[in-house]
Amino acid sequence: AGRYLPEYRAIRERMAFIDMCKRPDIAAEVPLPPLRRFELDAAIVFADILLPLEPMGIGFTFTAEGGPVIDRPIRSGRDVRGVRAIDPRGELDYVMETLRIVRRELDGKTPLIGFAEAPFTLASYVVEGGHSRNYARVKQLMLDEPVTFSHLMGLLSEVVTGYLLAQIEAGAQAVQLFDSWAGWLSPFDYERAVLPHVRYVVDSVSGHGAPVIYFANGAAGMLPLVAQAGADVYGVDWRIGLDAAWAQLGDAAVQGNLDPAALLGPTEAIEERVADVLRRAGGKPGHIFNLGHGMLPEAPPEHVGFLVDAVHRLSARGGAAESGATAAVPAADALASTAPASPDDPTAAAAAEEDA
């Protein structure tokens, strides 16, 4: 949502990140500068992935480095029993008001995307107490106290479902579910302990007039399981070729998957890598060009502009020499892979995947 742009940085210099999120008049301004600068095909709401936690009784702060710290991590059944269910329509109304304002500003010209963090990734934050090098604590809870873990996941699933439905009611025309840390799980644990909750959220949100996008970061080794989530669109990171990923995801649409670091290189390198993604898409309908993870704040705005132009130009003439073009091209900030997960996270996916 424009973290690499001077317009965003000017706001950040005078206001704390969390205050930006809770001020609809400010938060509604953040998605607009990229649309004014670049020919993008979608906008994404500006919010933080952890916002649902606070009204649930799980407080958090951000360190000077930008990472979240949970006030009282959830480590036991007693802790889980202290977590309360919420009505996001009321207790997160500032996010809904932001959506309503942005939807009015877009005036039907550009679709608006909402997002939420998936239950397992939220559970990872509240159990680990913040970032983790190995997610050992949340895995230990899953192994030692499976009933407690399942209860926590169930609570978070209900909140995430209500949050996404409220966003759709407020004007989101598509919603993305980020599973930032799913790739830290084995296929066995993902299928047994996490996938059922993802499917619950997706099934509950589907059919309400907004396509559902699911992005399991780092999950290239278990895409056939990811495909069982039932989403309309699957986000793909850059660690796997788009063609190989799509072959495992079936008939769903696919979003991705340029390495965000490509934008740090010269324009020739950017164009080569854009052409490769389009070649691997093979002209199949249902490809949404996007980054394979969050926008790096160091990305030069002029390189973002070049990327957007290159996607449109190469798509119009067939992408790569031997392939057709993708139809949908919301590059760079257009989709959730660039939504900030925390104040200034260079890798926060939707896009906005990390909070570090």
Buried (B, 14 or more C-beta within 10 A) or exposed (E): BBBBBEBBEEBBEEEEBBEBBBBBEBBBBBBBBBBEBBBBBBBBBBBBBBBBBBBBEBEBEBEEEBBBBBEEBBBEBEBBEEBEEBEBBEBBBBBBBBBBBBBEBBEEEBBBBBBBBBBBBBBBBBBBBBBBEEBEBBBEBBEEBEEBBBBBBBBBBBBBBBBBBBBBBBBBBBBBBBBBBBBBBEBEBBBEBBBBBBBBBBEBBBEEEBBBBBBBBBBBBBBEBBBBBBBBBBBBBBBBBBBEBBEBBEEBBBBBBBBBBBBBEEBEBBBBBBBBBBBBBBBBEBBBBBBBBBBBBEBEBEBBBBBBBBBBEBBEEBBBEEBBBBBBBBBBBBBBBBBBBBBBBBBBBBBBBBBB
